[in-house]
Amino acid sequence: MATIQIRNVPEAVHRMYRTRAAAAGMSLQEYLLAEIGRQAALRTPAELVREVEERMRVEGPEGFARAPSADLVRADRESH
């Protein structure tokens, strides 16, 4: 497994993460590893654009919903 070391972390940032880790019942290392994992799972704007462009290329505009998003959210909530 790889190691990451971050130097010169501002004291206020360090204190904030120590406090959050303690509140979650985790060590600072466990908490930061979980945070890094969550961030790594998110797509960057560039990745999202590439995904949409690829979907448009493969599926065309038919691959995207034409209904207002509020209608889609409402239908999803009602289906549960």
HUMO-V155986 format. One line per field, one symbol per residue. ss: DSSP state (~ for helix, > for strand, _ for the rest). psi: psi as a letter, one per 40 degrees, with the letter a starting at -180 (. if undefined). A space follows every 10 residues. Layout:
ss=???
psi=???
This chain:
ss=__________ ~~~~~~~~~~ ~~~____~~~ ~~~~~~~~~~ ~___~~~~~~ ~~~~~~~~~~ ~~~_____~~ ~~~~~~~~__
psi=iihhhhifhi dddddddddd dddefiiddd dddddddddd eiiidddddd ddddddddea eeeiieiidd dddddddde.
